[in-house]
């Protein structure tokens, strides 16, 4: 899996749920929550063998986490 594919899946499947949580808790962006979700996402991809240890260790957070 490429970084672009991982970000695309994160944006389409993980971020909608995070945005719902953010909206119910005051509406502001919660960047620590977003970063944690990205870290959990890439950890799961690595453990499932979808990305390498190198990719997991070296990929930065996507723009939606900044």
Gaussian input, Z-matrix of N, CA and C with variables (Angstrom, degrees):
# hf/3-21g

backbone

0 1
 N
 C     1     B1
 C     2     B2     1     A1
 N     3     B3     2     A2     1     D1
 C     4     B4     3     A3     2     D2
 C     5     B5     4     A4     3     D3
 N     6     B6     5     A5     4     D4
 C     7     B7     6     A6     5     D5
 C     8     B8     7     A7     6     D6
 N     9     B9     8     A8     7     D7
 C    10    B10     9     A9     8     D8
 C    11    B11    10    A10     9     D9
 N    12    B12    11    A11    10    D10
 C    13    B13    12    A12    11    D11
 C    14    B14    13    A13    12    D12
 N    15    B15    14    A14    13    D13
 C    16    B16    15    A15    14    D14
 C    17    B17    16    A16    15    D15
 N    18    B18    17    A17    16    D16
 C    19    B19    18    A18    17    D17
 C    20    B20    19    A19    18    D18
 N    21    B21    20    A20    19    D19
 C    22    B22    21    A21    20    D20
 C    23    B23    22    A22    21    D21
 N    24    B24    23    A23    22    D22
 C    25    B25    24    A24    23    D23
 C    26    B26    25    A25    24    D24
 N    27    B27    26    A26    25    D25
 C    28    B28    27    A27    26    D26
 C    29    B29    28    A28    27    D27
 N    30    B30    29    A29    28    D28
 C    31    B31    30    A30    29    D29
 C    32    B32    31    A31    30    D30
 N    33    B33    32    A32    31    D31
 C    34    B34    33    A33    32    D32
 C    35    B35    34    A34    33    D33
 N    36    B36    35    A35    34    D34
 C    37    B37    36    A36    35    D35
 C    38    B38    37    A37    36    D36
 N    39    B39    38    A38    37    D37
 C    40    B40    39    A39    38    D38
 C    41    B41    40    A40    39    D39
 N    42    B42    41    A41    40    D40
 C    43    B43    42    A42    41    D41
 C    44    B44    43    A43    42    D42
 N    45    B45    44    A44    43    D43
 C    46    B46    45    A45    44    D44
 C    47    B47    46    A46    45    D45
 N    48    B48    47    A47    46    D46
 C    49    B49    48    A48    47    D47
 C    50    B50    49    A49    48    D48
 N    51    B51    50    A50    49    D49
 C    52    B52    51    A51    50    D50
 C    53    B53    52    A52    51    D51
 N    54    B54    53    A53    52    D52
 C    55    B55    54    A54    53    D53
 C    56    B56    55    A55    54    D54
 N    57    B57    56    A56    55    D55
 C    58    B58    57    A57    56    D56
 C    59    B59    58    A58    57    D57
 N    60    B60    59    A59    58    D58
 C    61    B61    60    A60    59    D59
 C    62    B62    61    A61    60    D60
 N    63    B63    62    A62    61    D61
 C    64    B64    63    A63    62    D62
 C    65    B65    64    A64    63    D63
 N    66    B66    65    A65    64    D64
 C    67    B67    66    A66    65    D65
 C    68    B68    67    A67    66    D66
 N    69    B69    68    A68    67    D67
 C    70    B70    69    A69    68    D68
 C    71    B71    70    A70    69    D69
 N    72    B72    71    A71    70    D70
 C    73    B73    72    A72    71    D71
 C    74    B74    73    A73    72    D72
 N    75    B75    74    A74    73    D73
 C    76    B76    75    A75    74    D74
 C    77    B77    76    A76    75    D75
 N    78    B78    77    A77    76    D76
 C    79    B79    78    A78    77    D77
 C    80    B80    79    A79    78    D78
 N    81    B81    80    A80    79    D79
 C    82    B82    81    A81    80    D80
 C    83    B83    82    A82    81    D81
 N    84    B84    83    A83    82    D82
 C    85    B85    84    A84    83    D83
 C    86    B86    85    A85    84    D84
 N    87    B87    86    A86    85    D85
 C    88    B88    87    A87    86    D86
 C    89    B89    88    A88    87    D87
 N    90    B90    89    A89    88    D88
 C    91    B91    90    A90    89    D89
 C    92    B92    91    A91    90    D90
 N    93    B93    92    A92    91    D91
 C    94    B94    93    A93    92    D92
 C    95    B95    94    A94    93    D93
 N    96    B96    95    A95    94    D94
 C    97    B97    96    A96    95    D95
 C    98    B98    97    A97    96    D96
 N    99    B99    98    A98    97    D97
 C   100   B100    99    A99    98    D98
 C   101   B101   100   A100    99    D99
 N   102   B102   101   A101   100   D100
 C   103   B103   102   A102   101   D101
 C   104   B104   103   A103   102   D102
 N   105   B105   104   A104   103   D103
 C   106   B106   105   A105   104   D104
 C   107   B107   106   A106   105   D105
 N   108   B108   107   A107   106   D106
 C   109   B109   108   A108   107   D107
 C   110   B110   109   A109   108   D108
 N   111   B111   110   A110   109   D109
 C   112   B112   111   A111   110   D110
 C   113   B113   112   A112   111   D111
 N   114   B114   113   A113   112   D112
 C   115   B115   114   A114   113   D113
 C   116   B116   115   A115   114   D114
 N   117   B117   116   A116   115   D115
 C   118   B118   117   A117   116   D116
 C   119   B119   118   A118   117   D117
 N   120   B120   119   A119   118   D118
 C   121   B121   120   A120   119   D119
 C   122   B122   121   A121   120   D120
 N   123   B123   122   A122   121   D121
 C   124   B124   123   A123   122   D122
 C   125   B125   124   A124   123   D123
 N   126   B126   125   A125   124   D124
 C   127   B127   126   A126   125   D125
 C   128   B128   127   A127   126   D126
 N   129   B129   128   A128   127   D127
 C   130   B130   129   A129   128   D128
 C   131   B131   130   A130   129   D129
 N   132   B132   131   A131   130   D130
 C   133   B133   132   A132   131   D131
 C   134   B134   133   A133   132   D132
 N   135   B135   134   A134   133   D133
 C   136   B136   135   A135   134   D134
 C   137   B137   136   A136   135   D135
 N   138   B138   137   A137   136   D136
 C   139   B139   138   A138   137   D137
 C   140   B140   139   A139   138   D138
 N   141   B141   140   A140   139   D139
 C   142   B142   141   A141   140   D140
 C   143   B143   142   A142   141   D141
 N   144   B144   143   A143   142   D142
 C   145   B145   144   A144   143   D143
 C   146   B146   145   A145   144   D144
 N   147   B147   146   A146   145   D145
 C   148   B148   147   A147   146   D146
 C   149   B149   148   A148   147   D147
 N   150   B150   149   A149   148   D148
 C   151   B151   150   A150   149   D149
 C   152   B152   151   A151   150   D150
 N   153   B153   152   A152   151   D151
 C   154   B154   153   A153   152   D152
 C   155   B155   154   A154   153   D153
 N   156   B156   155   A155   154   D154
 C   157   B157   156   A156   155   D155
 C   158   B158   157   A157   156   D156
 N   159   B159   158   A158   157   D157
 C   160   B160   159   A159   158   D158
 C   161   B161   160   A160   159   D159
 N   162   B162   161   A161   160   D160
 C   163   B163   162   A162   161   D161
 C   164   B164   163   A163   162   D162
 N   165   B165   164   A164   163   D163
 C   166   B166   165   A165   164   D164
 C   167   B167   166   A166   165   D165
 N   168   B168   167   A167   166   D166
 C   169   B169   168   A168   167   D167
 C   170   B170   169   A169   168   D168
 N   171   B171   170   A170   169   D169
 C   172   B172   171   A171   170   D170
 C   173   B173   172   A172   171   D171
 N   174   B174   173   A173   172   D172
 C   175   B175   174   A174   173   D173
 C   176   B176   175   A175   174   D174
 N   177   B177   176   A176   175   D175
 C   178   B178   177   A177   176   D176
 C   179   B179   178   A178   177   D177
 N   180   B180   179   A179   178   D178
 C   181   B181   180   A180   179   D179
 C   182   B182   181   A181   180   D180
 N   183   B183   182   A182   181   D181
 C   184   B184   183   A183   182   D182
 C   185   B185   184   A184   183   D183
 N   186   B186   185   A185   184   D184
 C   187   B187   186   A186   185   D185
 C   188   B188   187   A187   186   D186
 N   189   B189   188   A188   187   D187
 C   190   B190   189   A189   188   D188
 C   191   B191   190   A190   189   D189
 N   192   B192   191   A191   190   D190
 C   193   B193   192   A192   191   D191
 C   194   B194   193   A193   192   D192
 N   195   B195   194   A194   193   D193
 C   196   B196   195   A195   194   D194
 C   197   B197   196   A196   195   D195

   B1=1.4432
   B2=1.5220
   B3=1.3021
   B4=1.4563
   B5=1.5284
   B6=1.3296
   B7=1.4656
   B8=1.5227
   B9=1.3278
   B10=1.4629
   B11=1.5327
   B12=1.3198
   B13=1.4637
   B14=1.5276
   B15=1.3194
   B16=1.4665
   B17=1.5202
   B18=1.3319
   B19=1.4649
   B20=1.5258
   B21=1.3231
   B22=1.4620
   B23=1.5250
   B24=1.3109
   B25=1.4599
   B26=1.5229
   B27=1.3275
   B28=1.4581
   B29=1.5279
   B30=1.3284
   B31=1.4644
   B32=1.5265
   B33=1.3269
   B34=1.4601
   B35=1.5206
   B36=1.3286
   B37=1.4592
   B38=1.5283
   B39=1.3087
   B40=1.4647
   B41=1.5325
   B42=1.3143
   B43=1.4600
   B44=1.5387
   B45=1.3267
   B46=1.4766
   B47=1.5308
   B48=1.3086
   B49=1.4646
   B50=1.5123
   B51=1.3154
   B52=1.4615
   B53=1.5258
   B54=1.3154
   B55=1.4634
   B56=1.5297
   B57=1.3148
   B58=1.4646
   B59=1.5266
   B60=1.3222
   B61=1.4663
   B62=1.5235
   B63=1.3206
   B64=1.4657
   B65=1.5284
   B66=1.3216
   B67=1.4640
   B68=1.5238
   B69=1.3135
   B70=1.4583
   B71=1.5233
   B72=1.3335
   B73=1.4599
   B74=1.5222
   B75=1.3041
   B76=1.4507
   B77=1.5115
   B78=1.3166
   B79=1.4417
   B80=1.5155
   B81=1.3238
   B82=1.4551
   B83=1.5124
   B84=1.3140
   B85=1.4617
   B86=1.5234
   B87=1.3043
   B88=1.4624
   B89=1.5303
   B90=1.3391
   B91=1.4652
   B92=1.5224
   B93=1.3321
   B94=1.4634
   B95=1.5364
   B96=1.3277
   B97=1.4696
   B98=1.5256
   B99=1.3249
   B100=1.4647
   B101=1.5351
   B102=1.3219
   B103=1.4711
   B104=1.5219
   B105=1.3224
   B106=1.4685
   B107=1.5290
   B108=1.3344
   B109=1.4642
   B110=1.5247
   B111=1.3419
   B112=1.4604
   B113=1.5298
   B114=1.3321
   B115=1.4665
   B116=1.5230
   B117=1.3231
   B118=1.4690
   B119=1.5250
   B120=1.3287
   B121=1.4680
   B122=1.5363
   B123=1.3329
   B124=1.4656
   B125=1.5307
   B126=1.3253
   B127=1.4646
   B128=1.5228
   B129=1.3159
   B130=1.4673
   B131=1.5264
   B132=1.3310
   B133=1.4677
   B134=1.5166
   B135=1.3120
   B136=1.4612
   B137=1.5249
   B138=1.3216
   B139=1.4707
   B140=1.5182
   B141=1.3496
   B142=1.4649
   B143=1.5248
   B144=1.3415
   B145=1.4544
   B146=1.5152
   B147=1.3309
   B148=1.4648
   B149=1.5203
   B150=1.3378
   B151=1.4584
   B152=1.5235
   B153=1.3131
   B154=1.4645
   B155=1.5221
   B156=1.3184
   B157=1.4621
   B158=1.5194
   B159=1.3313
   B160=1.4558
   B161=1.5196
   B162=1.3375
   B163=1.4629
   B164=1.5299
   B165=1.3124
   B166=1.4583
   B167=1.5288
   B168=1.2925
   B169=1.4716
   B170=1.5315
   B171=1.3169
   B172=1.4639
   B173=1.5206
   B174=1.3130
   B175=1.4533
   B176=1.5256
   B177=1.3188
   B178=1.4600
   B179=1.5338
   B180=1.3261
   B181=1.4595
   B182=1.5208
   B183=1.3218
   B184=1.4715
   B185=1.5299
   B186=1.3262
   B187=1.4700
   B188=1.5288
   B189=1.3095
   B190=1.4657
   B191=1.5302
   B192=1.3138
   B193=1.4759
   B194=1.5158
   B195=1.3128
   B196=1.4652
   B197=1.5074
   A1=108.87
   A2=115.84
   A3=120.11
   A4=109.73
   A5=115.31
   A6=119.73
   A7=110.06
   A8=116.74
   A9=120.58
   A10=111.04
   A11=117.18
   A12=120.36
   A13=111.00
   A14=116.96
   A15=121.03
   A16=110.53
   A17=116.71
   A18=120.21
   A19=110.12
   A20=117.42
   A21=121.18
   A22=110.62
   A23=117.62
   A24=120.91
   A25=110.95
   A26=117.27
   A27=121.65
   A28=110.24
   A29=116.53
   A30=121.15
   A31=111.83
   A32=116.97
   A33=120.72
   A34=114.61
   A35=118.01
   A36=120.20
   A37=114.59
   A38=118.70
   A39=121.85
   A40=110.98
   A41=116.71
   A42=120.82
   A43=114.35
   A44=120.69
   A45=117.79
   A46=112.76
   A47=116.98
   A48=120.56
   A49=112.10
   A50=116.42
   A51=120.59
   A52=109.94
   A53=117.18
   A54=120.25
   A55=111.62
   A56=117.35
   A57=120.64
   A58=109.53
   A59=117.33
   A60=121.14
   A61=110.12
   A62=117.06
   A63=121.04
   A64=110.96
   A65=116.66
   A66=120.90
   A67=111.55
   A68=117.38
   A69=120.16
   A70=112.48
   A71=116.84
   A72=120.34
   A73=112.17
   A74=117.49
   A75=119.94
   A76=115.09
   A77=118.94
   A78=121.56
   A79=117.68
   A80=118.90
   A81=119.77
   A82=112.37
   A83=115.03
   A84=119.67
   A85=109.90
   A86=115.36
   A87=122.15
   A88=107.25
   A89=115.36
   A90=119.52
   A91=113.67
   A92=120.43
   A93=118.07
   A94=112.27
   A95=116.87
   A96=119.96
   A97=110.61
   A98=115.83
   A99=120.28
   A100=110.72
   A101=116.39
   A102=120.09
   A103=111.03
   A104=115.95
   A105=120.35
   A106=110.46
   A107=116.18
   A108=120.12
   A109=111.12
   A110=116.89
   A111=120.50
   A112=110.54
   A113=115.73
   A114=119.57
   A115=110.92
   A116=116.84
   A117=120.24
   A118=111.05
   A119=116.08
   A120=121.24
   A121=110.74
   A122=116.47
   A123=118.78
   A124=110.88
   A125=117.33
   A126=119.96
   A127=110.05
   A128=116.45
   A129=120.35
   A130=111.34
   A131=116.67
   A132=119.66
   A133=110.89
   A134=116.58
   A135=120.79
   A136=110.81
   A137=116.39
   A138=120.44
   A139=112.16
   A140=116.56
   A141=120.72
   A142=112.92
   A143=116.99
   A144=120.92
   A145=114.28
   A146=117.25
   A147=120.63
   A148=112.25
   A149=116.18
   A150=121.29
   A151=108.28
   A152=115.52
   A153=120.67
   A154=111.33
   A155=115.37
   A156=120.40
   A157=110.76
   A158=116.81
   A159=120.49
   A160=110.53
   A161=116.94
   A162=120.13
   A163=110.08
   A164=116.30
   A165=121.14
   A166=111.08
   A167=116.89
   A168=121.69
   A169=112.78
   A170=117.67
   A171=119.95
   A172=116.88
   A173=117.64
   A174=118.88
   A175=110.18
   A176=116.21
   A177=121.21
   A178=108.94
   A179=115.21
   A180=119.98
   A181=110.30
   A182=117.54
   A183=119.90
   A184=110.37
   A185=116.81
   A186=120.84
   A187=114.41
   A188=117.81
   A189=119.67
   A190=113.23
   A191=116.70
   A192=121.49
   A193=112.24
   A194=117.79
   A195=120.81
   A196=112.12
   D1=138.34
   D2=177.40
   D3=-87.84
   D4=165.44
   D5=177.54
   D6=-62.21
   D7=-40.45
   D8=179.33
   D9=-60.70
   D10=-40.63
   D11=178.24
   D12=-66.54
   D13=-40.82
   D14=178.91
   D15=-63.69
   D16=-42.55
   D17=178.72
   D18=-65.24
   D19=-42.27
   D20=179.65
   D21=-59.22
   D22=-46.61
   D23=179.38
   D24=-65.97
   D25=-40.71
   D26=177.33
   D27=-59.56
   D28=-46.81
   D29=-178.74
   D30=-64.38
   D31=-36.68
   D32=-175.91
   D33=-85.81
   D34=-27.42
   D35=-173.56
   D36=-115.07
   D37=-28.79
   D38=-176.55
   D39=-100.15
   D40=-48.54
   D41=-174.64
   D42=-60.89
   D43=-35.43
   D44=178.05
   D45=-57.75
   D46=-40.58
   D47=177.96
   D48=-66.58
   D49=-38.62
   D50=178.27
   D51=-65.20
   D52=-40.64
   D53=179.52
   D54=-64.60
   D55=-35.59
   D56=176.00
   D57=-63.83
   D58=-45.63
   D59=178.53
   D60=-61.05
   D61=-45.02
   D62=179.54
   D63=-59.91
   D64=-42.01
   D65=-178.57
   D66=-66.05
   D67=-35.99
   D68=-179.28
   D69=-80.12
   D70=-13.00
   D71=-179.48
   D72=-111.74
   D73=27.58
   D74=174.92
   D75=118.67
   D76=-10.11
   D77=172.82
   D78=87.14
   D79=-10.23
   D80=179.91
   D81=-85.23
   D82=156.79
   D83=176.18
   D84=-68.48
   D85=134.34
   D86=178.70
   D87=-109.76
   D88=84.05
   D89=-175.79
   D90=-61.61
   D91=-38.07
   D92=175.54
   D93=-60.23
   D94=-39.86
   D95=177.43
   D96=-63.56
   D97=-42.19
   D98=-179.92
   D99=-64.16
   D100=-43.32
   D101=178.86
   D102=-63.82
   D103=-42.03
   D104=178.25
   D105=-61.69
   D106=-41.40
   D107=178.62
   D108=-63.29
   D109=-41.31
   D110=177.63
   D111=-62.88
   D112=-44.60
   D113=178.95
   D114=-60.82
   D115=-43.33
   D116=178.39
   D117=-65.17
   D118=-39.41
   D119=179.57
   D120=-62.11
   D121=-50.12
   D122=-177.83
   D123=-69.63
   D124=-31.34
   D125=175.44
   D126=-62.50
   D127=-44.86
   D128=178.52
   D129=-63.66
   D130=-41.41
   D131=178.18
   D132=-61.65
   D133=-40.70
   D134=179.97
   D135=-66.30
   D136=-46.68
   D137=-179.70
   D138=-63.66
   D139=-29.98
   D140=177.93
   D141=-83.92
   D142=-3.33
   D143=179.39
   D144=80.67
   D145=13.86
   D146=-179.86
   D147=-80.72
   D148=-27.25
   D149=174.43
   D150=-132.67
   D151=158.64
   D152=-178.14
   D153=-82.02
   D154=166.86
   D155=174.50
   D156=-59.41
   D157=-37.49
   D158=179.17
   D159=-63.21
   D160=-46.76
   D161=179.38
   D162=-59.26
   D163=-45.58
   D164=-179.59
   D165=-59.18
   D166=-41.94
   D167=-176.14
   D168=-77.32
   D169=-23.62
   D170=-170.49
   D171=-112.83
   D172=-12.82
   D173=179.15
   D174=-73.52
   D175=133.65
   D176=175.23
   D177=-85.59
   D178=169.08
   D179=177.18
   D180=-66.22
   D181=147.38
   D182=177.04
   D183=-73.01
   D184=166.16
   D185=-179.26
   D186=-54.88
   D187=-31.68
   D188=-178.31
   D189=-67.96
   D190=-11.27
   D191=178.91
   D192=-97.20
   D193=-6.13
   D194=-177.47
   D195=-93.06

